[in-house]
Amino acid sequence: MANQKMLGFVHTAQTMPDKRSAAERRQDFNEIYARFSTERANEQANRCSQCGVPFCQVHCPVSNNIPDWLRLTAEGRLEEAYEVSQATNNFPEICGRICPQDRLCEGNCVIEQSTHGAVTIGSVEKYITDTAWEQGWVKPRTPSRENGESVGIIGAGPAGLAAAEELRAKGYAVHVYDRHDRMGGLLVYGIPGFKLEKDVVGRRVKLLADAGVVFHPNFEVGRDASLADLRAKHVAVLIATGVYKARDIKAPGCGLKNIVPALEYLTTSNKVSLGDSVAAYDDGSLNAKGKKVVVLGGGDTAMDCVRTAIRQGATSVKCLYRRDRKNMPGSQREVAHAEEEGVEFVWQVAPEGFTGEDVVTGVRAVRIHLGVADATGRQTPQIIEGSEFTEPADLVIKALGFEPEDLPGAFGAPDLTVTRWGTLLVDHRTKMTAIDGVFGAGDIVRGASLVVWAIRDGRDAADSIHAYAQALKADALATAAE
């Protein structure tokens, strides 16, 4: 190699892609970052120190071989960089956009720890794959031969789609059943367009269809078929439904109008952006335009809600969270974006009730003091006496987390055992549930988590389903030989 690449961090500063101004991006739901130019991507990839123990890779749920594809990018070998990137990740361009890199790969980058500023791994990942799409390098993974068996997947979110691609590549006829009219789950209906434009998901879904994956939209297990019906049709079934039920708040006034769950609000906004007509948006009940909006919660979903409300034209948007900035679960990068766009954070307060006759007019809250740290290192919130106040609100959005729906009841499958949290109980080695040949993956097993963990779980489940089907086939052959 003529020129020594890498180790550029000693003379090149960390640079993110160009970000649209807050005033501009408040007006639409388009992504806020531009794409790296080829020169900038090469320059930033060149900052990687190629360390002996790559902590970026260690802290990546799908174990992306990050140093290798950074090096290939720095050397201008982009097609090879794409091949390495997609070898471990079914949706690299999606992870490049929505992974909380500041908590995962970039947050654990060795040069970040040495105060030089992390390599902008996510932006380079997005650049590599977007370039690969433009150049026609992204091809459907069709099997070299069909194996004559089929697998059913319930849920077309990241776990289900990742498993579908892996199983299709192994030669299975793959059928994906989803309750929505579009495939993608939370990637389409939960995550706003300013973080993930929907055509990015759409082209992935089309790629899977081109590979031969069969999609069944508007299909509800329990209504259109029972779990047992699907199990009888396929060699194995994977449940990858995610967790959708909103965690609620029991407080005086919680039944007032215009107090809404986060996912209902986000789904409505995404449907409108996709061109659908939604009555609850048209009548104003799920539309923040002209309203004082209060969002309860401090996770990534809360950040999605406050930033959506800004774009819908809310007169004010406030986020109430019971801990302080450093203790919040959401991405610090997202908090910074929200503040730039005009969101006001009210730290260390807890809602105690809601005011109003028929429609909510305010959130009654108390101020919180963060006490002694617990075993996890997080400080315990304690109420400050006499600190009650009311925050005016025309629309209150509850972003307090998600819980699983009652799957055994909904699927007509009482044998489907769940944990005390309602998540599917699986053998974590094989991903199999209590029902033979029925597997689980993603948030419905793990609880509400990250897209990248769902991808990892989907890939692992695909391997387990393949091993299960192979074992069945071997048993059948052995029996026939006797």
C-alpha positions in Angstrom: 0.0 0.0 0.0 1.6 3.2 -1.1 0.2 5.6 1.5 -0.2 4.9 5.1 -3.9 5.3 6.0 -5.6 5.5 9.4 -4.5 7.1 12.6 -5.7 10.4 11.2 -7.2 11.4 14.5 -3.8 13.0 15.5 -4.2 15.7 12.9 -7.9 15.6 11.8 -10.7 16.7 14.1 -14.0 14.9 14.4 -16.6 16.2 12.0 -20.2 15.3 11.7 -22.1 15.6 8.4 -23.7 19.0 7.7 -26.8 19.5 9.7 -29.7 21.5 8.5 -30.5 24.6 10.6 -33.1 24.2 13.3 -35.3 26.9 11.7 -35.3 24.9 8.4 -35.8 21.5 9.8 -38.7 22.5 12.0 -40.7 23.0 8.8 -40.7 19.4 7.5 -40.2 15.7 8.4 -37.0 15.2 6.3 -33.8 13.8 7.8 -31.7 16.5 9.5 -28.3 15.4 8.4 -26.9 15.7 4.9 -24.7 12.8 3.6 -20.9 12.8 3.8 -19.1 13.7 0.6 -16.7 11.0 -0.5 -13.7 13.1 0.6 -15.2 13.8 4.0 -16.2 10.1 4.5 -12.7 9.0 3.6 -11.1 11.6 5.9 -13.3 10.7 8.9 -12.9 7.0 8.4 -9.1 7.6 8.3 -9.3 8.9 11.9 -9.8 5.3 13.2 -6.8 4.1 15.3 -7.3 0.4 14.2 -6.8 -0.5 17.9 -6.0 -4.1 18.9 -9.2 -4.6 20.8 -11.9 -2.7 18.9 -14.3 -1.6 21.7 -16.6 -0.2 19.0 -17.2 -3.7 17.7 -17.4 -5.2 21.3 -20.2 -2.8 22.1 -22.1 -3.3 18.8 -25.0 -5.7 19.3 -24.5 -7.2 15.8 -20.7 -7.2 16.2 -20.1 -5.1 13.2 -16.5 -5.4 11.9 -16.2 -1.6 12.2 -12.4 -1.1 12.0 -12.2 -3.1 8.8 -14.9 -1.2 6.9 -13.5 2.1 8.1 -10.1 1.1 6.7 -11.7 0.1 3.4 -13.6 3.4 3.2 -10.4 5.3 3.9 -8.7 3.4 1.1 -11.6 4.2 -1.3 -12.6 0.5 -1.5 -16.2 1.2 -1.0 -17.8 -1.9 -2.5 -15.7 -4.1 -0.2 -16.5 -1.8 2.7 -20.2 -2.4 1.9 -19.7 -6.2 1.7 -18.1 -6.2 5.2 -20.7 -3.9 6.7 -23.7 -6.0 5.4 -22.2 -9.3 6.4 -23.2 -8.8 10.0 -26.1 -6.3 9.7 -29.3 -6.7 7.6 -30.0 -2.9 7.6 -26.8 -1.0 7.9 -28.2 2.2 6.5 -31.0 2.1 9.0 -28.7 1.6 11.9 -26.4 4.3 10.6 -29.4 6.7 10.9 -31.1 5.6 14.2 -28.7 3.7 16.4 -27.7 5.7 19.5 -24.1 5.6 18.5 -23.2 7.9 21.4 -24.2 5.0 23.7 -22.8 2.2 21.7 -19.9 2.1 19.1 -18.9 5.8 19.2 -19.4 6.1 22.9 -16.8 3.3 23.4 -14.4 4.4 20.7 -10.8 4.4 22.0 -10.0 7.8 20.6 -13.2 9.1 22.2 -11.8 7.9 25.5 -8.6 9.7 24.7 -10.5 13.0 24.2 -9.8 13.2 20.5 -13.5 12.8 19.6 -15.0 9.5 18.4 -14.8 8.4 14.8 -18.2 9.2 13.3 -19.0 5.6 12.7 -22.8 5.9 12.1 -22.4 8.6 9.5 -19.8 6.6 7.6 -22.0 3.4 7.8 -24.9 5.4 6.3 -22.6 6.8 3.6 -21.3 3.4 2.6 -24.7 1.8 2.3 -26.5 4.7 0.6 -23.6 4.7 -1.9 -24.1 0.9 -2.4 -27.8 1.4 -3.2 -26.9 4.2 -5.7 -24.2 2.0 -7.4 -26.5 -1.1 -7.6 -24.3 -3.2 -5.3 -27.3 -4.1 -3.0 -28.8 -7.3 -4.4 -31.6 -9.5 -3.1 -30.2 -12.5 -1.2 -31.8 -15.4 -3.2 -30.9 -18.9 -2.2 -28.8 -21.1 -4.4 -31.5 -23.8 -4.0 -34.9 -24.1 -2.4 -35.0 -26.5 0.5 -38.8 -27.2 0.2 -39.7 -26.0 3.7 -41.5 -22.9 4.8 -41.3 -20.6 7.9 -44.0 -18.2 9.2 -42.9 -14.9 10.8 -45.4 -12.9 12.8 -44.4 -9.2 12.8 -42.6 -7.3 10.1 -40.5 -5.1 12.3 -36.7 -5.2 12.4 -36.5 -8.6 14.1 -38.9 -10.3 11.8 -37.4 -8.8 8.6 -33.8 -9.6 9.7 -34.9 -13.2 10.3 -36.8 -13.3 7.0 -33.8 -12.3 5.0 -31.5 -14.9 6.7 -34.0 -17.7 6.4 -34.8 -16.9 2.7 -31.0 -17.0 2.0 -31.0 -20.5 3.5 -33.6 -21.7 1.0 -36.8 -21.4 3.1 -40.1 -20.2 1.7 -40.7 -17.3 4.1 -44.1 -15.9 4.9 -44.3 -12.7 7.0 -47.7 -11.8 8.6 -48.3 -8.3 9.9 -51.3 -6.4 11.2 -50.4 -3.2 9.4 -50.9 -2.3 5.7 -47.2 -1.5 5.3 -44.2 -3.7 6.3 -41.6 -2.3 8.7 -43.3 -2.2 12.1 -41.9 0.6 14.2 -39.4 1.5 11.5 -42.4 2.8 9.5 -45.0 3.8 12.1 -43.0 4.5 15.3 -39.9 6.3 14.2 -40.4 9.8 12.7 -39.2 10.7 9.2 -36.7 13.2 10.5 -34.7 10.3 11.9 -35.6 7.7 9.2 -37.2 8.6 5.9 -39.7 6.0 4.9 -38.4 5.3 1.5 -35.2 3.9 3.2 -37.4 1.2 4.8 -39.5 0.7 1.7 -36.5 -0.2 -0.6 -35.4 -2.8 2.0 -38.9 -4.3 2.1 -38.9 -4.4 -1.8 -35.5 -6.1 -1.7 -36.9 -8.8 0.5 -39.9 -9.3 -1.7 -37.5 -9.5 -4.7 -35.7 -12.2 -2.9 -38.9 -14.2 -2.6 -40.2 -13.3 0.9 -44.0 -13.3 0.8 -45.7 -10.6 2.8 -49.3 -10.8 4.2 -50.4 -7.3 5.3 -53.5 -6.5 7.4 -53.2 -10.0 8.9 -54.0 -10.4 12.5 -53.1 -13.6 14.3 -56.1 -14.5 16.4 -58.5 -12.9 13.9 -57.4 -14.3 10.5 -55.7 -17.4 11.8 -54.7 -18.8 15.2 -51.1 -19.5 16.2 -51.9 -23.2 15.9 -53.1 -22.7 12.3 -49.8 -21.0 11.3 -47.8 -23.7 13.2 -49.6 -26.4 11.1 -48.6 -24.6 7.9 -44.9 -24.1 8.5 -41.9 -26.1 9.8 -41.4 -23.3 12.4 -43.0 -20.0 13.4 -41.2 -16.9 14.7 -43.1 -14.4 16.9 -41.5 -11.0 16.5 -44.4 -8.7 17.3 -42.6 -6.1 19.4 -44.2 -4.4 22.4 -46.9 -1.9 21.6 -49.1 -1.5 24.7 -48.4 1.9 26.3 -47.3 2.0 30.0 -50.0 4.1 31.6 -50.1 6.6 34.4 -52.8 6.2 37.2 -53.4 9.7 38.4 -56.5 12.0 39.0 -57.8 13.3 35.7 -56.0 10.6 33.6 -59.3 10.0 31.7 -59.6 13.5 30.3 -59.6 14.0 26.5 -56.3 14.9 24.8 -54.1 12.7 27.0 -52.8 10.3 24.5 -50.2 7.4 24.3 -47.0 8.2 22.4 -47.2 5.5 19.8 -50.8 6.4 18.8 -49.6 10.0 18.3 -46.4 9.0 16.4 -48.3 6.4 14.2 -50.9 9.0 13.3 -48.2 11.5 12.3 -46.3 9.0 10.2 -49.4 7.9 8.4 -50.2 11.5 7.5 -46.6 11.9 6.3 -47.1 8.8 4.1 -50.2 10.4 2.6 -52.9 8.5 4.5 -56.0 10.3 5.8 -56.4 9.9 9.6 -59.6 11.2 11.2 -58.0 11.8 14.6 -55.4 14.0 12.9 -58.0 15.9 10.8 -60.2 16.6 13.9 -57.2 17.9 15.8 -57.2 15.3 18.6 -53.8 13.8 17.5 -52.4 17.0 15.9 -50.3 19.4 17.9 -50.9 22.4 15.7 -51.6 25.5 17.8 -51.5 23.6 21.0 -49.4 23.8 24.2 -47.9 20.3 24.3 -46.5 18.5 27.3 -44.7 15.2 26.9 -44.2 12.9 29.9 -41.0 10.7 29.8 -37.3 10.9 29.0 -36.5 8.1 26.6 -36.0 8.1 22.8 -39.8 7.9 22.2 -40.3 11.1 24.2 -37.7 12.8 22.0 -39.6 11.6 18.9 -42.8 13.1 20.3 -41.5 16.5 21.3 -39.7 16.9 17.9 -42.8 15.8 16.0 -45.0 18.3 17.9 -42.6 21.1 17.0 -43.0 20.2 13.3 -46.7 20.0 13.5 -46.8 23.7 14.7 -47.3 23.5 18.4 -47.2 26.9 20.2 -45.0 25.4 22.9 -43.5 22.0 23.7 -42.3 21.0 27.1 -40.8 17.6 28.2 -41.3 16.7 31.8 -38.9 14.2 33.2 -38.3 13.1 36.8 -34.5 12.8 36.7 -31.9 15.2 35.4 -30.2 15.3 32.0 -27.3 12.9 32.8 -29.7 10.3 34.2 -32.2 10.2 31.3 -32.3 7.1 29.2 -32.7 8.8 25.8 -29.8 9.7 23.5 -28.0 12.9 24.5 -27.7 13.7 20.8 -31.5 13.6 20.5 -31.9 15.9 23.5 -29.5 18.4 21.9 -31.5 18.3 18.6 -34.7 18.9 20.4 -33.4 21.9 22.3 -32.1 23.4 19.1 -35.6 23.0 17.6 -37.2 24.8 20.5 -38.2 22.1 23.0 -38.1 23.1 26.7 -37.0 20.5 29.2 -38.4 20.6 32.7 -36.0 18.4 34.7 -36.7 16.7 38.0 -40.4 16.9 38.1 -43.0 14.2 38.4 -46.7 14.3 37.2 -49.3 13.8 39.9 -52.5 14.5 38.1 -54.3 16.4 35.3 -56.6 19.4 35.4 -59.6 20.1 33.2 -63.3 19.5 33.0 -63.7 17.4 29.8 -60.5 18.2 28.0 -57.1 18.4 29.7 -55.9 22.0 30.6 -52.8 21.2 32.6 -50.5 18.7 34.3 -50.2 18.9 38.0 -46.6 18.1 39.0 -44.1 18.2 41.9 -40.4 18.9 41.9 -38.0 16.1 42.6 -34.8 15.9 44.5 -32.4 13.2 43.4 -31.3 11.3 46.5 -28.7 8.6 47.2 -27.7 6.4 44.2 -29.1 2.8 44.1 -27.2 -0.3 43.3 -27.2 0.6 39.5 -25.7 4.0 40.2 -28.9 5.9 39.4 -30.1 8.4 42.1 -33.4 7.7 43.7 -36.0 10.5 43.1 -37.6 12.0 46.2 -40.5 14.5 46.2 -39.8 18.0 47.5 -42.5 19.1 50.0 -44.6 22.1 48.9 -43.2 22.2 45.4 -46.5 21.5 43.5 -47.2 23.5 40.3 -49.4 23.1 37.2 -48.0 23.1 33.7 -50.6 24.4 31.2 -51.3 21.9 28.4 -53.8 21.4 25.5 -52.3 18.0 24.6 -50.5 15.6 26.9 -48.5 12.8 25.3 -47.5 9.8 27.6 -44.1 8.4 26.6 -43.6 6.3 29.7 -42.5 3.1 28.0 -44.1 0.0 26.4 -45.4 -3.3 27.7 -46.3 -6.5 25.8 -49.8 -7.2 24.8 -51.5 -10.5 26.0 -50.2 -12.7 23.3 -51.5 -16.1 24.7 -55.0 -14.6 24.8 -54.8 -12.7 21.4 -53.3 -15.7 19.6 -55.6 -18.3 21.1 -52.5 -20.1 22.5 -52.8 -20.7 26.2 -49.6 -22.9 26.1 -47.5 -19.8 25.1 -45.9 -19.0 28.4 -44.8 -15.5 29.3 -42.6 -14.0 32.0 -44.0 -11.9 34.9 -43.5 -8.9 32.7 -45.6 -10.4 29.9 -42.7 -10.9 27.5 -42.4 -14.3 25.8 -40.5 -16.9 27.9 -37.9 -18.5 25.6 -34.9 -20.7 26.0 -32.3 -18.1 25.4 -29.9 -20.6 23.8 -32.4 -21.7 21.1 -35.0 -18.8 21.2 -37.7 -21.4 21.3 -40.9 -20.8 23.4 -42.8 -23.4 25.4 -44.5 -24.5 22.2 -42.3 -26.8 20.0 -41.3 -25.1 16.8 -42.5 -21.7 17.9 -39.7 -19.2 18.4 -39.5 -15.6 19.7 -37.2 -12.7 18.9 -36.9 -8.9 19.5 -38.8 -6.7 21.9 -41.5 -9.3 22.6 -38.7 -11.4 24.3 -36.3 -8.6 25.4 -38.8 -5.9 26.4 -38.7 -2.5 24.7 -35.2 -2.0 23.3 -33.2 -0.9 20.3 -33.6 -1.7 16.7 -30.1 -3.0 16.5 -30.8 -5.5 19.3 -33.9 -6.6 17.4 -31.8 -7.2 14.3 -29.4 -9.3 16.3 -32.2 -11.3 17.9 -33.8 -11.9 14.5 -30.5 -13.2 13.0 -29.9 -15.5 16.0 -33.5 -16.8 15.8 -33.0 -17.6 12.1 -30.0 -19.7 12.9 -31.9 -21.5 15.6 -34.9 -22.2 13.3 -32.5 -23.5 10.7 -30.9 -25.8 13.2 -34.3 -27.0 14.4 -35.5 -27.7 10.9 -32.3 -29.6 10.0 -32.6 -31.7 13.1 -36.2 -32.6 12.2 -35.1 -33.6 8.7 -32.3 -35.7 10.1 -34.7 -37.5 12.5 -37.1 -38.1 9.7 -34.3 -39.7 7.5 -33.1 -41.8 10.4 -36.6 -43.0 11.1 -37.1 -43.8 7.4 -33.8 -45.8 7.3 -34.8 -48.0 10.2 
